[in-house]
Structure formats: structure tokens, C-alpha cells
């Protein structure tokens, strides 16, 4: 079980590395690791488990955040219709994205960042992505709003990018053209 002590924090060199592609078929160890990433998110969103194990709530976690520089992450995030997108994502790629951008009005957070970083993180509001699941099945999915933001945040981790790298340094609350705040459901 992944705990907060297993999550590396900003400043650790692994968070700035470009992660390696994952070869298929996956080893049993890698499949289990992927399941542990998702399990962390599910547990972190369960008030009893979060309190018991002192977990910070998260909607996404990438392998580099637990010091594994491989192209894998998990999401457990509500979609607009209230259903959960709960997926383990391997070797992801964004194949297209909208011109229109959105951002979280309260800013983004990160399990590897123990401080508030004020500012908007503009990202494409809609993306089409390709990735493989744990069985090596290629999936092509369209995401929008919060799931799209979470996917892009985690994909950034695989490329050594932190969310605050995307905040405008001179004007953290700059509203870029074609961008608007994500409205909470």
C-alpha cells in the first residue's frame, strides 16, 4: 500500500526526469504497482481510510511521484456526469486538444508539493488521448474538464514538468485568451 511517506516531494531529481516507456507485456510487479497507484487514490478519497493512514486526497498520481521513472499513472476523478473515471494509464499520448483552455479557479495542487502555489494553470479543456491499459489494450478516449486537467497534470509528471511551471511568472492570475475558469459541478 502506498502511503504519503512513499511520495517524493518537489526538489527530488526523479520529478524532473523524462520517464521511460513501459514495455509490454507488463510484469506482474508492474501490474501490481499500477493497481497500487489507483488504490492510493481510492483510499485517499475515502474519509475513513484517509484519516486512518494520514493520506492527502488526490485525483491522480504518477509513477515518478513514488520514485519510479516510468510512463504510468492512475486517475480516480469524477466526470461531468458524476461517474468516476478510474483508470491505470500506461504510455499515454495526447493526440489532439481544443484551442479553448480552462483552469481551476483555486489553482492546482499536487501530492508532491506540500505548499500552496497560487495561480492559474491553463490547459486545453478537451483532449483526445491514447494509452494502454494493464493488459496492453490500446484505448483512445476523449476527456474534458476536470478529467482532462487531471490527465494533463499527470502526463506532465511523466515529462518532468511540475504544474507550477505552467503558471505565468509575472502575473500568476493572468487569464489567457481562449481560457476560462472550470465551473464546479
NUGUKE-713299 format. One record per residue (C-alpha): x, y, z; residue in one letter. Coordinates in steps of 0.001 Angstrom, whole numbers, plus 500000, padded with zeros to 6 digits. Layout:
<atoms>
ATOM/X/Y/Z/A
...
</atoms>
This chain:
<atoms>
ATOM/500000/500000/500000/X
ATOM/501338/503409/499000/X
ATOM/501428/505952/501844/X
ATOM/502370/509639/501956/X
ATOM/505894/508690/503098/X
ATOM/506348/506894/499742/X
ATOM/505591/510026/497713/X
ATOM/508663/512057/496841/X
ATOM/508484/515838/497161/X
ATOM/509435/518728/494908/X
ATOM/513175/519115/494590/X
ATOM/513692/515359/494128/X
ATOM/515515/514726/490847/X
ATOM/513104/511987/489675/X
ATOM/510313/514582/489386/X
ATOM/512328/516417/486719/X
ATOM/513236/513395/484589/X
ATOM/511506/512278/481403/X
ATOM/510065/508870/482308/X
ATOM/510778/505724/480268/X
ATOM/508187/503950/478096/X
ATOM/506833/500790/479714/X
ATOM/507388/497565/477702/X
ATOM/504554/495082/477226/X
ATOM/503523/492589/478334/X
ATOM/503715/494028/481828/X
ATOM/505428/492072/484559/X
ATOM/503273/491002/487499/X
ATOM/505209/493509/489600/X
ATOM/504315/496400/487252/X
ATOM/500646/495367/487086/X
ATOM/500546/495304/490883/X
ATOM/502284/498685/491036/X
ATOM/499643/500184/488724/X
ATOM/496867/498797/490921/X
ATOM/498609/500261/493997/X
ATOM/498645/503711/492386/X
ATOM/494885/503566/491803/X
ATOM/494284/502082/495254/X
ATOM/496104/505052/496810/X
ATOM/493704/507469/495090/X
ATOM/490609/505497/496084/X
ATOM/491831/505297/499695/X
ATOM/492789/508994/499719/X
ATOM/489219/509943/498762/X
ATOM/487672/507711/501446/X
ATOM/487412/509840/504627/X
ATOM/487950/506877/506992/X
ATOM/490938/505458/505106/X
ATOM/492446/508917/504572/X
ATOM/492270/509645/508297/X
ATOM/493495/506208/509339/X
ATOM/496554/506324/507065/X
ATOM/497023/510136/507038/X
ATOM/496575/510368/503260/X
ATOM/496172/513614/501347/X
ATOM/493306/513403/498920/X
ATOM/494281/513071/495268/X
ATOM/492591/512521/491906/X
ATOM/495758/511450/490102/X
ATOM/499178/510056/490893/X
ATOM/502079/509331/488558/X
ATOM/504768/506678/488917/X
ATOM/507565/509300/489159/X
ATOM/505884/510625/492310/X
ATOM/506774/507363/494035/X
ATOM/510286/507486/492554/X
ATOM/509599/505173/489575/X
ATOM/510578/506939/486351/X
ATOM/508171/505038/484084/X
ATOM/505287/506254/481912/X
ATOM/502389/505138/484097/X
ATOM/499811/506977/486164/X
ATOM/496419/506428/487760/X
ATOM/493337/508623/487777/X
ATOM/490314/508413/490038/X
ATOM/488353/511521/489153/X
ATOM/484657/512381/488748/X
ATOM/483410/513055/485226/X
ATOM/480757/515685/484445/X
ATOM/478002/513042/484674/X
ATOM/479083/512064/488206/X
ATOM/480581/508716/487154/X
ATOM/484170/508070/488175/X
ATOM/486963/507791/485657/X
ATOM/489083/505228/487480/X
ATOM/491890/504093/485226/X
ATOM/495502/502970/485190/X
ATOM/497165/504621/482223/X
ATOM/500353/503361/480578/X
ATOM/502416/505123/477875/X
ATOM/499886/507953/477367/X
ATOM/499858/510431/474496/X
ATOM/497615/513381/473719/X
ATOM/496620/513069/470059/X
ATOM/494533/516254/469819/X
ATOM/493309/519083/472027/X
ATOM/490930/522011/471953/X
ATOM/492045/525596/471401/X
ATOM/489782/526547/474282/X
ATOM/491545/526319/477633/X
ATOM/490302/526073/481185/X
ATOM/491843/526233/484633/X
ATOM/490868/525506/488224/X
ATOM/489886/528818/489858/X
ATOM/491528/527689/493117/X
ATOM/494687/526582/491329/X
ATOM/496112/523075/491097/X
ATOM/497612/521037/493880/X
ATOM/499978/518103/493855/X
ATOM/500751/515258/496246/X
ATOM/504464/516033/495723/X
ATOM/504054/519723/496645/X
ATOM/503500/520498/500330/X
ATOM/502674/524165/499838/X
ATOM/500017/526269/498195/X
ATOM/501152/527661/494857/X
ATOM/498735/530428/493854/X
ATOM/497979/530968/490197/X
ATOM/496091/529674/487210/X
ATOM/497331/526661/485258/X
ATOM/495687/526979/481836/X
ATOM/495243/523688/479985/X
ATOM/493228/522569/476954/X
ATOM/489625/521988/478076/X
ATOM/489122/518953/475810/X
ATOM/491708/516369/474803/X
ATOM/491761/513115/472876/X
ATOM/494251/510663/474335/X
ATOM/495718/507264/473555/X
ATOM/497173/504918/476129/X
ATOM/497395/501264/477055/X
ATOM/495707/499612/479999/X
ATOM/497423/496992/482182/X
ATOM/496539/494275/479649/X
ATOM/498226/496194/476822/X
ATOM/494910/497076/475170/X
ATOM/495198/500435/473389/X
ATOM/492455/502882/474267/X
ATOM/491508/506140/472594/X
ATOM/489386/508376/474804/X
ATOM/488034/511918/474740/X
ATOM/488259/513790/478035/X
ATOM/487017/517197/479063/X
ATOM/487002/519479/482074/X
ATOM/488389/518019/485339/X
ATOM/489382/514593/483908/X
ATOM/491230/516391/481074/X
ATOM/493018/518663/483555/X
ATOM/493989/515698/485759/X
ATOM/495241/513685/482754/X
ATOM/497421/516585/481599/X
ATOM/498757/517200/485129/X
ATOM/499824/513547/485440/X
ATOM/501221/513428/481889/X
ATOM/503347/516458/482812/X
ATOM/504862/514380/485647/X
ATOM/505989/511810/483070/X
ATOM/507796/514600/481226/X
ATOM/509487/516144/484269/X
ATOM/507112/519131/484376/X
ATOM/505532/520441/487576/X
ATOM/502157/522212/487467/X
ATOM/503646/525479/488708/X
ATOM/505968/525568/485681/X
ATOM/502801/526457/483723/X
ATOM/501801/529424/485929/X
ATOM/502550/532840/484418/X
ATOM/505530/534069/486495/X
ATOM/504818/537808/486056/X
ATOM/501050/537519/486568/X
ATOM/500010/534245/488260/X
ATOM/496304/535047/487831/X
ATOM/496597/536015/484167/X
ATOM/493550/534899/482200/X
ATOM/494905/533901/478812/X
ATOM/492782/534452/475705/X
ATOM/490563/531424/474968/X
ATOM/490663/530407/478637/X
ATOM/488043/530443/481364/X
ATOM/487682/529007/484862/X
ATOM/486334/525473/485129/X
ATOM/482906/525743/486667/X
ATOM/482408/523382/489547/X
ATOM/479530/520944/489031/X
</atoms>
